[in-house]
Amino acid sequence: MSQAVETKTVPTRLGQLHVELRGQGPSVLCWPSLYCDARTLDSIAYDLARDHRVLVVDGPGHGKSGASPGRFSFDDAADAAIEILAAMGAARVTWIGAAWGGAVGISMARRYPERLAGLVVMNTPMARWRGRRVELMRLGRSPSGRRGPEEMFGSMLLTSRRALQSQPRNVETSMSERAQRVCVRGCFPAGTRHLEQRAGHPAPN
């Protein structure tokens, strides 16, 4: 069943930011990762909108948002989020942030703790890289860099699925499978059959 999606463009200190709204109930704000737009969190937004009011933001220069007027920090992005909450009439939200969005959420928690009912961060480093820059660059020559992200992801997905299938059926494995499906649908809306075939494995029926 399709959900109604309302869109707003909110003027902020970081320019015109695009916001998608779904559902009714306690407010949740989702901020995607760098180089991603609201579509990557569609599955999470759809799931939560059954009993929440979900706001998904395209960051400055991403998706349907305008470019920022200049350089900005995580704190600047948190301030822009406060402007979005004011425009949407949301007093408090649960923040869900992926990578960049998680870092903005942490700044939000530091600066405006009274505006957060909860904070969920995914794939967000808690500190800067402390190794040598050349070591960081070598990560680009990791198996992902040599084989390509799609081939590597397909192999990882197969391995994870087989591990779950080998475990006794219980609440934890069911929740793990559900979380995997939600994350995969967010990253690959067209499905993963082609990834698994590219990884050299037969696609599951």
C-alpha positions as CSV (number, residue, x, y, z in Angstrom):
1,M,0.0,0.0,0.0
2,S,1.5,3.3,-1.0
3,Q,1.9,6.2,1.4
4,A,1.3,9.9,0.8
5,V,4.5,11.8,0.7
6,E,4.4,15.6,1.2
7,T,7.4,17.6,0.1
8,K,8.6,21.0,1.5
9,T,11.5,23.3,0.7
10,V,12.7,25.0,3.8
11,P,15.0,28.1,3.8
12,T,17.9,27.6,6.1
13,R,21.4,29.1,6.8
14,L,22.7,26.3,4.5
15,G,20.3,27.2,1.6
16,Q,17.0,25.7,0.5
17,L,16.7,22.2,1.9
18,H,14.3,19.6,0.6
19,V,12.2,17.7,3.1
20,E,9.9,14.7,2.6
21,L,7.2,14.1,5.2
22,R,5.2,10.9,5.8
23,G,2.8,9.6,8.4
24,Q,1.5,10.9,11.7
25,G,2.6,10.5,15.3
26,P,5.9,11.2,17.2
27,S,8.4,12.9,15.0
28,V,11.4,11.2,13.5
29,L,14.0,13.1,11.4
30,C,16.3,11.1,9.0
31,W,19.4,12.6,7.5
32,P,21.2,10.4,4.8
33,S,24.8,9.8,4.2
34,L,27.2,12.0,2.2
35,Y,26.6,11.6,-1.6
36,C,23.1,10.1,-0.9
37,D,19.6,11.6,-0.9
38,A,16.3,10.8,0.8
39,R,15.7,7.8,-1.4
40,T,18.4,5.7,0.4
41,L,16.2,5.9,3.5
42,D,12.9,5.2,1.8
43,S,12.5,1.7,3.4
44,I,13.1,3.0,6.9
45,A,10.9,6.0,6.4
46,Y,8.1,3.8,5.0
47,D,8.3,1.4,7.9
48,L,8.3,4.1,10.6
49,A,5.6,6.2,9.0
50,R,3.0,3.6,10.0
51,D,3.0,5.2,13.5
52,H,5.3,8.2,13.3
53,R,5.7,11.5,11.5
54,V,8.8,11.0,9.5
55,L,10.9,13.8,8.0
56,V,13.7,12.9,5.6
57,V,16.1,15.7,4.7
58,D,18.3,16.0,1.6
59,G,21.5,17.6,2.8
60,P,22.9,20.8,1.3
61,G,23.9,20.2,-2.3
62,H,22.3,16.7,-2.3
63,G,19.1,15.4,-4.0
64,K,16.6,18.1,-4.5
65,S,18.2,20.6,-2.0
66,G,20.0,23.7,-3.2
67,A,23.7,24.3,-2.8
68,S,25.0,25.8,0.4
69,P,26.2,29.4,0.3
70,G,29.7,28.4,1.4
71,R,31.6,25.9,3.5
72,F,29.9,24.6,6.6
73,S,30.5,22.4,9.6
74,F,28.5,19.7,11.4
75,D,27.4,22.3,13.9
76,D,26.1,24.5,11.0
77,A,24.1,21.5,9.7
78,A,22.6,20.9,13.2
79,D,21.6,24.6,13.3
80,A,19.9,24.2,9.9
81,A,18.1,21.1,11.3
82,I,16.7,23.3,14.1
83,E,15.4,25.6,11.4
84,I,13.7,22.7,9.7
85,L,12.1,21.6,13.0
86,A,10.8,25.1,13.5
87,A,9.3,25.2,10.0
88,M,7.7,21.7,10.5
89,G,6.4,22.6,13.9
90,A,8.3,19.7,15.5
91,A,9.3,20.4,19.1
92,R,11.3,17.1,19.6
93,V,12.4,14.4,17.3
94,T,14.1,11.0,17.3
95,W,17.1,11.5,15.0
96,I,18.2,8.7,12.6
97,G,21.4,9.5,10.7
98,A,23.5,7.5,8.3
99,A,27.3,8.3,8.3
100,W,27.3,12.1,7.6
101,G,23.7,12.2,9.0
102,G,24.9,10.5,12.2
103,A,27.7,13.1,12.7
104,V,25.1,15.9,12.3
105,G,22.9,14.1,14.8
106,I,25.8,14.0,17.3
107,S,26.3,17.7,16.9
108,M,22.5,18.1,17.4
109,A,22.7,16.2,20.6
110,R,25.6,18.3,21.9
111,R,24.0,21.6,21.0
112,Y,20.3,21.0,21.4
113,P,19.8,17.9,23.7
114,E,16.3,19.2,24.7
115,R,15.2,18.8,21.1
116,L,16.0,15.1,20.8
117,A,13.9,12.3,22.1
118,G,16.5,9.8,20.8
119,L,19.5,9.4,18.6
120,V,20.3,6.5,16.2
121,V,23.5,6.7,14.2
122,M,24.7,4.2,11.6
123,N,28.2,3.8,10.2
124,T,29.3,7.1,11.9
125,P,33.0,7.2,13.2
126,M,33.3,8.7,16.6
127,A,36.7,10.2,16.0
128,R,38.9,11.4,13.2
129,W,41.3,9.0,11.4
130,R,44.5,8.8,13.5
131,G,46.6,6.8,11.1
132,R,48.7,8.0,8.3
133,R,46.9,9.4,5.2
134,V,48.6,6.9,3.0
135,E,47.1,4.1,5.1
136,L,43.6,5.6,4.6
137,M,44.2,5.8,0.8
138,R,45.2,2.1,0.8
139,L,41.6,1.3,1.8
140,G,40.7,2.2,-1.8
141,R,42.8,-0.8,-2.8
142,S,41.0,-3.1,-0.5
143,P,38.9,-6.0,-1.8
144,S,36.2,-3.5,-2.5
145,G,38.5,-1.4,-4.6
146,R,39.9,-4.4,-6.5
147,R,36.7,-6.3,-7.1
148,G,34.3,-3.4,-7.2
149,P,31.7,-2.5,-4.6
150,E,28.9,-4.4,-6.2
151,E,30.7,-7.7,-6.5
152,M,32.0,-7.4,-2.9
153,F,28.6,-6.5,-1.6
154,G,27.0,-9.4,-3.4
155,S,29.4,-11.8,-1.8
156,M,29.0,-10.3,1.7
157,L,25.2,-10.5,1.3
158,L,25.3,-14.2,0.4
159,T,27.6,-15.0,3.3
160,S,25.4,-13.1,5.8
161,R,22.2,-14.8,4.5
162,R,23.7,-18.3,4.7
163,A,24.9,-17.6,8.3
164,L,21.5,-16.5,9.3
165,Q,19.9,-19.5,7.6
166,S,22.2,-21.9,9.6
167,Q,21.1,-20.5,12.9
168,P,18.1,-21.7,15.0
169,R,14.9,-19.7,14.2
170,N,14.3,-17.2,17.0
171,V,13.4,-13.6,17.5
172,E,17.0,-12.4,17.1
173,T,17.6,-14.1,13.7
174,S,14.2,-12.9,12.5
175,M,15.0,-9.3,13.5
176,S,18.5,-9.6,11.8
177,E,16.9,-10.8,8.6
178,R,14.3,-7.9,8.7
179,A,17.1,-5.3,9.3
180,Q,19.1,-6.8,6.4
181,R,16.2,-6.5,4.1
182,V,15.5,-2.9,5.1
183,C,19.1,-1.9,4.6
184,V,19.4,-3.7,1.3
185,R,16.2,-2.2,-0.1
186,G,17.4,1.3,0.9
187,C,20.7,0.8,-0.9
188,F,19.5,-1.3,-3.9
189,P,15.8,-0.6,-4.6
190,A,16.0,-2.7,-7.8
191,G,17.0,-5.7,-5.8
192,T,20.2,-7.7,-5.3
193,R,19.9,-10.7,-7.7
194,H,22.3,-9.0,-10.1
195,L,24.8,-8.4,-7.3
196,E,24.8,-12.1,-6.2
197,Q,25.2,-13.3,-9.8
198,R,28.0,-10.8,-10.4
199,A,29.7,-12.2,-7.2
200,G,29.8,-15.6,-8.9
201,H,27.0,-17.2,-6.8
202,P,23.6,-18.5,-8.0
203,A,20.8,-16.1,-7.0
204,P,18.4,-17.6,-4.5
205,N,14.9,-18.6,-5.6
